[in-house]
């Protein structure tokens, strides 16, 4: 049975376009009830026949036209045409009500099937409506309102309180709380100030913001989300394609079976011609694969819609299936399990020194460097409101550290090799800090005066994500990283992963993913960077971080987390598994009902109304069962 009820996304839909199928189904039901009441209360037979016939036309017109068009154009029989033929055949032998009920229930099941698709399209429309039509650009100190399509990287836009942000960008002036629920799913507005990233479609709070645009309108995170959901709707999983091919072949078998049942039993079983015709009409109904056809796509479309509303974008229904089957999840470390921005965790001064003085001196030197560790040291000094002196004559010692003059004295920041002599107590403290997964630099002049430890902090959801996956029964959780073994193992212990692979180049990550696939068959890879893209492509399912992820990772991945919320991964796996369970339930019910009804018809123990109710009832049942996935787990 084809999915129907789709509406165009590029224009406002009228009431008829939105609800036309439901209206015709309701009108069909009303006409059928009127025909039954007319017959019951003694009206002329032609009145009830006319009402029934009107119900046939209203409820079955579109299916008949589509089925005939496909028969003529592609020379393929489909289920729509079979149902219309069965209903017409029932009417031809005097079973007007039976055929009318068939048309009504068939139309009702088609309306419900289309609901999942319409719901997903409504989600897309809601996303598209979040994007403002214009923006207030600042040029030479003057404000100018322009269409958002005009915006380019480097433009500065002003967003007033209560307005939607018009482009992805970085705040350069102002402070405000921004409601990002539409993009990231965060229920609480997030405080934004200079240097913070903001997204198109989110809602500014009480403060005005000046934002430097980083992406043009067509490349914003919101635009990519809309495109991903639209693409996902158009892709059908292999299993659904198989069912559709099977349905076309099976429809021919049903027609042949109905013809044989019409022709042979009068000679072999002594049936009358009317009885044989009646049984053949029942066979057309009960043997048709409507419920089989409806077993999968409403379920998967509902899962796609559910995921999109919860910050999980599947690029196709097949990836819902695939994620539900994964047995191993591999995480990149930097930028995925961790924030990717190191912070100072410890400042240790040797006896006789002050920790703030050590930090301020190191910050004076590191202010001249762009290294991530240097930036972490400078950020910590600012957080403590320290006022570093100015450093001069910076000299870099590759792979070891830096030297510079501070207040007329030479100071050094780096590894022990940078110093002539390092006390054993200092080396012991350094080893202790490194064992905790921290990177340690020594600070001193002629001798070491202190140590500063930095660490790439874990994302707040990392541990919960790993624990959630294990509760779901995922067999193995793995971490892949280019960092050193000691740092990697410390992070792994903190997160709770089962296996660590450290000091990996991009090609090494691919090799590890392939080895995991050989051992466990289905592997999901979670990453955010350019160096993760090959591994994302090699995995059964690639999952990218949407907000922090690089364009390459987003293009390569099969699933995108719009909020970079690792806690969504267990939910996505659970959604995939629920989808598989529902599909299995649907297929089991559909096959069991078909077999039971065919057997009952051959035994002569079922009427056409019961056949209609059983067959179309099973179609409604599997459709409604699939629509359950629209609800959050």
Secondary structure, DSSP 8 states (H G I E B T S, - for coil): --------SSS---HHHHHHHHHHHHHHHHHHHHHHHHHHTT--HHHHHHHHHHHHHHHHHHHHHHHHHHHHHH----HHHHHHHHHHHHHHTT-HHHHHHHHHHHHHHHHHHHHHHHHHHHHHHHHHHTS-SEEEEEETTEEEEEEGGG--TT-EEEE-TT-B--S-EEEEE--EEEE-HHHH--SS-EEE-TT-EE-TT-EE-SS-EEEEE-S-GGGSHHHHHHHHHHHHHH---HHHHHHHHHHHHHHHHHHHHHHHHHHSHHHHT---HHHHHHHHHHHHHHTS-HHHHTTTHHHHHHHHHHHHHTTEEESSHHHHHHHHT--EEEEEIIIIIEEEEEEEEEEEE-TT--HHHHHHHHHHHHTT---HHHHHHHHHHHHTT-----EEEEEEETTTEEEEEETTEEEEEE-GGGSS---HHHHHHHHHHHHTT-EEEEEESSSEEEEEEEEEEE-TTHHHHHHHHHHTT-SEEEEE-SS-HHHHHHHHHHHT-SEEE-S--HHHHHHHHHHHHHHHS-EEEEE-SGGGHHHHHHSSEEEEETTTS-HHHHHH-SEEETT--THHHHHHHHHHHHHHHHHHHHHHHHHHHHHHHHHHHHTT---HHHHHHHHHHHHHHHHHHHHGGGS--
